[in-house]
C-alpha cells in the first residue's frame, strides 16, 4: 500500500493520550458529581464508589480503553520506527482511534451491540497495524 500522509504516528499517539486523559477526566467528573468534592480530595480509604449509571459506565469505558491502549502504543511506536508512513498501519491506527472515540458516547448512553461493533472496529484497527508490521 502506498504511503499516506493523513496524520503521523507520533500525532496519533499524542491524540490517543488526549483521549486517555478525556476518559480519566470524564470518569472523575461524574464520580465527583455523585460523591462530592470532599470524596474526590480524600484518600478514599472507605472504598466508597459511585453507584450512578453514568459514573459506572464512564469507569468501565475507561478501563476498556486502558486495556487496548498499551497495544496501540506499542504498535504505533513500532510502526513509526519501522515505516513512518505505512499506509495499512496508518489506516489501522486511525480506525482504532475512531472506534475508541465513538465507543465513549455509545457506552455512556447504553447503546448495546453498536457499542460492541465500535470495539470490534477498533480491534480490527489494531490488527491492521500488526499486519503492517509483519508484512
C-alpha positions as CSV (number, residue, x, y, z in Angstrom):
1,X,0.0,0.0,0.0
2,X,1.5,3.4,-0.9
3,X,2.4,5.9,1.8
4,X,-0.3,8.1,3.1
5,X,0.0,11.4,4.9
6,X,-3.2,11.7,6.9
7,X,-1.7,12.0,10.4
8,X,1.7,10.9,11.6
9,X,2.1,8.1,14.1
10,X,3.5,10.5,16.8
11,X,0.5,12.7,16.3
12,X,-1.9,9.7,16.7
13,X,-0.1,8.7,19.8
14,X,-0.5,12.3,21.2
15,X,-4.2,12.3,20.2
16,X,-4.7,8.9,21.9
17,X,-3.1,10.3,25.1
18,X,-5.6,13.2,24.9
19,X,-8.4,10.6,24.6
20,X,-7.0,8.7,27.7
21,X,-7.0,12.0,29.7
22,X,-10.5,12.6,28.5
23,X,-11.6,9.2,29.8
24,X,-10.0,9.9,33.1
25,X,-11.5,13.4,33.5
26,X,-14.9,12.2,32.4
27,X,-15.0,9.3,34.9
28,X,-13.6,11.6,37.7
29,X,-16.0,14.4,37.0
30,X,-19.1,12.0,37.0
31,X,-17.9,10.3,40.2
32,X,-17.2,13.7,41.9
33,X,-20.6,14.9,40.8
34,X,-22.2,12.0,42.6
35,X,-20.0,11.7,45.6
36,X,-18.8,15.3,46.1
37,X,-15.6,17.2,46.0
38,X,-14.7,16.1,49.6
39,X,-14.7,12.5,48.4
40,X,-12.5,13.4,45.4
41,X,-10.0,15.2,47.6
42,X,-9.9,12.3,50.2
43,X,-7.6,9.3,50.2
44,X,-10.7,7.2,49.6
45,X,-9.8,4.8,52.4
46,X,-13.5,3.9,52.8
47,X,-13.7,2.2,49.4
48,X,-16.8,4.2,48.6
49,X,-17.5,4.2,44.9
50,X,-20.1,5.9,42.7
51,X,-23.3,3.9,42.2
52,X,-24.8,6.1,39.4
53,X,-25.3,4.7,35.9
54,X,-23.2,7.3,34.1
55,X,-20.3,7.2,36.5
56,X,-20.2,3.4,36.4
57,X,-20.4,3.4,32.6
58,X,-17.6,6.0,32.4
59,X,-15.4,4.0,34.7
60,X,-16.0,0.8,32.7
61,X,-15.4,2.6,29.4
62,X,-12.1,4.0,30.7
63,X,-11.0,0.6,31.9
64,X,-11.8,-0.9,28.5
65,X,-9.8,1.9,26.7
66,X,-6.9,1.2,29.0
67,X,-6.9,-2.5,28.1
68,X,-6.2,-1.7,24.4
69,X,-4.2,1.4,24.8
70,X,-0.8,-0.3,25.5
71,X,-1.2,-2.5,22.4
72,X,-2.0,0.6,20.3
73,X,1.0,2.5,21.8
74,X,3.4,-0.4,21.1
75,X,2.2,-0.9,17.5
76,X,2.1,2.8,16.7
77,X,5.7,3.3,18.1
78,X,7.0,0.3,16.3
79,X,5.4,1.4,13.0
80,X,6.8,4.9,13.5
81,X,10.3,3.4,13.7
82,X,9.9,0.7,11.1
83,X,8.0,2.6,8.4
84,X,6.9,6.1,9.4
85,X,4.0,6.4,7.0
86,X,2.9,2.8,6.4
87,X,-0.5,3.0,4.6
88,X,-2.1,0.0,6.2
89,X,-0.6,0.8,9.6
90,X,-1.8,4.4,9.5
91,X,-5.3,3.4,8.4
92,X,-5.3,0.8,11.2
93,X,-4.3,3.5,13.7
94,X,-7.0,5.9,12.5
95,X,-9.6,3.1,12.6
96,X,-8.5,2.2,16.2
97,X,-8.7,5.8,17.2
98,X,-12.1,6.4,15.6
99,X,-13.5,3.2,17.1
100,X,-12.3,4.2,20.6
101,X,-13.7,7.8,20.1
102,X,-17.2,6.5,19.0
103,X,-17.2,3.9,21.9
104,X,-17.4,6.6,24.6
105,X,-20.8,8.1,23.9
106,X,-22.2,4.7,22.9
107,X,-21.2,3.2,26.2
108,X,-22.3,6.2,28.2
109,X,-25.8,6.1,26.7
110,X,-26.1,2.3,26.9
111,X,-26.2,1.6,23.2
112,X,-25.8,-2.1,23.0
113,X,-24.5,-4.0,20.0
114,X,-23.4,-0.9,18.2
115,X,-21.0,-0.2,21.0
116,X,-19.7,-3.7,20.7
117,X,-19.3,-3.1,16.9
118,X,-17.2,0.0,17.7
119,X,-15.0,-2.1,19.9
120,X,-14.6,-4.7,17.1
121,X,-13.7,-2.0,14.6
122,X,-11.0,-0.7,17.0
123,X,-9.6,-4.2,17.3
124,X,-9.6,-4.5,13.5
125,X,-7.5,-1.3,13.5
126,X,-5.0,-2.9,15.8
127,X,-5.0,-6.0,13.5
128,X,-4.2,-3.8,10.5
129,X,-1.4,-2.2,12.4
130,X,0.1,-5.6,13.4
131,X,-0.2,-6.8,9.8
132,X,1.6,-3.7,8.6
133,X,4.4,-4.6,10.9
134,X,4.6,-8.2,9.8
135,X,4.5,-7.8,6.0
